[in-house]
C-alpha cells in the first residue's frame, strides 16, 4: 500500500501543505487547534514525513534495518552479530533500531522506512500484535524472524521454530517426570506472538495428559515489566508462592525468566529441583552455566539468523523463495528438573 502524502494530509485537514509542514516542524505561527488536527490526522493515517524530501531524485540507500523489542535479551545477541556481518558482506548498510516495550513495531518500521530509505526490514522477535493492515503499508521486503507469520494470521516471510510444538514438547517431558501441577510464567495477556504460542503449547500438553488447565497456575507478565526478563520471572514466582497455590514445577517461557524463578525459590528457602523443578525455553548459554543447569528448549539461533538474512536478500533480488522456514529445536535436559518422587513433592500435590 502506498504511503499517504503530505498533500493528502493537507486535503483531509482542509489546510494548505505549508500549514501541515509548520505543524510537523512545530512552528509558532500556527494555532494550537489546527496543529492538533494535523497531528491527529498524521497519526491516524500513519503518515511519515520524509526527511530526505529535498533529495528525492537521489537513488535509494542500500540499508537493511533490524527492529528489535527486548534488546537486552541475550538470545538476540548472536543473531544480531550474524545479521550485521552478512549485511556488511553484501555491501549494504546495517541499522539496528530498538523498539520500546510500549511501541508498536510496525509503526516504528513505517517511520524509519521513509526516514532512512530502506531496502528491507527484519523484525527480530516477530511482532507482538496482529497488525496485518499496517504490515501491508510497508513498501519494502520484510522478514519476521523467530516468529511464524502463519501462526499470527499472515502470509508473510518468516523464520522460526514451531513455538507451540516445542512448548508442548517441554510440558510433555515435565508430565513424563510425574508433574501434574505445573505453573506457567508467560508473556502479557495481549501478546499475539511467541508468548501466545508457548502458552497454547502448555495448554495442549496438559490436555493430552488428562490434566485440567488451572488459570491460577498461570502468571502473566504485567505491562511495567520487560517481557522474558529475569525480573519478571522473579516477581511472577513470588506472586505464585504468595498465592498459596500448590505446584511441583515451574515452566517459564524463557531461560531468563527461569533463572529469575530459581532466585525467587532460593530466597524463600526452597531448593531446585528438590522442592520444585524449573524449566525454561530458548537454550541460552546461561542455561548451561547456571547452577542448577536449566532444562530448556534450545533454538538454533545461528542457523535461523543466517536463513533470515538470506531470505531478506532473496526477497530484495526478486527471487522465488520458500517464505515460511521452520527449524527444529532440541530439548536439553539440565539438572533443574527431576521426577516427582520425594516426600516434599508428594506433599505439594495435595491441597
N, C-alpha and C positions, 0 to 999 in steps of 0.2 A: 504494500500500500504506500502511495506517495505521501511524503510529509506535507502537512498544511503549510502554506506560505504566509509571509507577513502581510501580503495584500489581502488574503482571505481573512486573516485575523482582523485587519482594519475594517473590512466589509461587515463582518459579523458584529463588530462593536459600533459600527456607524461612525467611524472616525477616519482620519487620514493616516497614511503609512508613517508620516513623520511623528504623529501622536503616539502610535504604537512604539516607535523607536525611542521616544522620550520616556515612555512608561518603563520600557525594558531597562533603559540606562539610568533610571531614577533621576531624571532632570527635574529641577524645581518648578519649571514653568508649565505645570500640568496639574489640574485639580485632583484631589485625592479620590473622588468618586469615579472619575474617568480612569485614573491609574488602576484602581482596584478592579474595574470592569475589564480592562485589558488583561491584567494579570490572571484573573479568574478564567477568562477565555483561553489564554495560553495554556493554563493548567488543564482545562477540560479537554482540549484538542491535542495535548502533548506536543505543542509547538516548541521547537528547539532553535533559538537564534543562532545563526551561523556566524561564528567569529571570523570566518575567512571570506565573508561575502565580497569584500573588495578585491579578492583574488580568485574569483570563481573560474577564471579561464585556465588556471594552472592545473596540472594533472593531479589526480588523487595520490596521496601518500601511500606507501606500502606499509601499512601499520596494522598489526593484529592486537586487539585488546582482550585481556583476560579479566573478567569480572568475578570477584570472589567475595562471598559473605562468610565471615569467620576466618579472617586472615591469620589469626593467632593459632589456628588449629594446625598442629604439626603434620596432620595427614596430608595437607596440601603442599608442604614444603618441597618434597622431591618432585612432585608433579609440576610445580611452577618452574623449577630449575630445568626440567626436560623441555617444557613448552618454550621457555625463553631460548634455550640452546638451539632447538630445532628451528625456531623462528629466525634467529640471527643467521643460522647457516643458510637459510633461503634468501638472505639479504633483505629481510623485512625488519621493520622496527617492532619492538615489543613494548606494550603498555600494560601495566598491572593496575587495575582500578579496584580499590577497596569499597565494598558496599556495606553501609551501616546496617545494624540489625533491623532498624525501623524503616529502611528504604526498600523500595521495590526495584529489583534488579533490572527489570525491563525498562522502567522509567530512566534509570541511570544509563542503560545502553542506548536508548533513543537520544539522550542528550549528547553523549560523547561520540555517537556515530557521526554527527554533523560537526561537532567541535573539532574532532581530530581527523575527519575524512578517512574513516577506517575502511580496510579491505575485508575484515572478518572479525567475529566476536566469539570468544569461548566463555560460556557460563560455567565456571568451576564450582561444583556443588549443586548444579541444576538451578531451578527457580522454585521458590517456596510457595508461590500462589499460582492458581490456574489463570494464566494471562494470555490465552490464545489470540484474542483480538489485538492486544498490544504487540505480541511477537510478530504478527503479520505486518505490522508497520515498519519493521526493520527491513531496510533495502539492501543489506549486505548479508553474505552467508554467516550462519552461526551454528555452533555445536553445543549441546547440553552435555557436560562431562560429569560423570559419577551419578547421573540421574537418567532413568529410562523415560524418554518422551512418551512412549506408548502408555506407560502407567499414569501419565499426567494428562491423558486425553488428547495428545497431539501426535502429529506425523512428522515431527522434526528430527534432524540428525542428532544422535545421542550415543554416548559411550558409557557403559556402566556394568555392574554386576546385577544379578536379579536380587534386589534387596529383600523382596518379600520371601522368595525361596530360601535365601541364605539365612534370613532371620528365623524362618520356620525350622531350618536345619539345626540352628543353635538350640532352640527350645525343645526340639525332638531329643537332642542329646541330653539336655538337662532332665527331661522327663525319663529318659532311659536310666538316669542315675537315681531315680526314685523320687525326684522332686515333684510335688503336686501343688505346693503353694509358692509360686514363682512371681516375685514382684517385678514390675517393669518400670524403668526410668526412661522416659521418652521425650520427644520434642514438644513444641507447643501444640495446643489443640487445633490451631488453624494451619499447621504445616501440611502442605499438599504434595510433598515430595518424599524425600528419604525417610523422614520420621513416620509419615503415614504408612509407608510400605513395610517398614520394620515392625510397626505396631500391628499391622494386618497379619504379618507372618507369625507373630506371637499368638494372636487370637486363633489362627487356623491350626497351629500346632497343639494348643490346648484342646481345641475341639477334636482333633484327631486322636487325642489320648483320653477322651471322655472326661476332661476336666472343665468345670464351669468357669467362664470368664468372670472375674471379680474386679469391678471397677475400683474398689478400694485398694487393690494392689497395684494400680497404675498411677504413676506420678508424672504429671505433665510439666514441662519447663515453663515458668512464668515469663512474662514479657520483659521483666527487669534483669533477666539473666541471659548470658550468651549461650546459644544452643550448643550442645555437645561439649560443654566445658567441665573441668574438674569441680568448679564451684557449684554448678548445677547438680552434678552427681552427689556432692556432699550435702547440699541443702535438701534435695529431694529425699535422700536416705534418712536424714534427720527427721523430716516430716513423717516418713514411713514409720520410723521407730516410735515417734511420739503418738502416732495414731493408735497404737496398740494392736494393729492388725498382725496376725501371725504369718510368718513366711520362713522358708528354709533356704531360699536362693534369691539373689537379685540379678536380673538381666538388664544391663544398661546398653542402650543402642549406640554407644561409642566407648572406646577404650578409656578416653579421658574421663568420661562420666563414671566408668567402672573404678578408676583409681580414686576419684572423689568419694565413691560409695565405700570403698575399703577404709579410707581415712575416717569417715563418719562412724563406721562399725568399730574401728580400733578405739576411737575416742570414747565410746560407750563401754569399753572393756570386752568387746566381743572379738573372737578370733576367726580368721578366714583361712581355710574353709571349715574349721572345726565346728563353729557355731552357725555359720552362714556361708554358702557358696556365692561367688560373684563371677559374672561373665560379661564380656564386652563385645565390641564389633569394630572392625577396621584393620587390625593387625599392625598397629604402630610399634616402633622399636621399644617404646616404654613398656608395652605389654609384656615383652620378653624379659626385660631387665628389672622390672618392678618385683618386689617381694611381698606376697607370692606372685609368681608369673601369672598373667591374666589369660584365662581361656577366652578365645576370641575367634572371629571370622576374619581371615586375612585377605584383603583385596589386593589384586595385582596392580599396584599403583603405577609402576614403571610402564608396563605394557599398555595400561589404559591411557596414560599421558601420551605415549608415542602414537597410539591409534587415534587419539583426539586430534593431534596436530596434523597427522597425515590426512585425516578426514577433512580437516579445515582447508588444507591446500588443494585437495582434490575438488572440493566444492568451488573454491575460488577459480580453479582452472576449468571448471565446467565439465568435469569427468563424471561418468556414471558410477555411482557408489552404492554400497550396501550401507544405508544410513543408520541402521539400528544395530549396534555392536554390543553383544552381551558376553561378558567374561565370567569364567568360573572362579569362585573363591575357595579358600581352604579353611576347614575347621582345625584350629590349633588348640590342642588341649594343654592348658597350663596347670599350675598347682593351686589355683584359686577356686577350683571346683572339686567336689568329692561326692561319692554316693551318700544317700541318706541312710545312715546306719547307727549313728551314735545316740545315746540316751537324750542328749541335748536336742538333737534334731527331732526325735520322736516326740518329745515334749512340745516342741513348736508346732507340730502337726495337729495338735488338739487345742481348740479354742477354750 
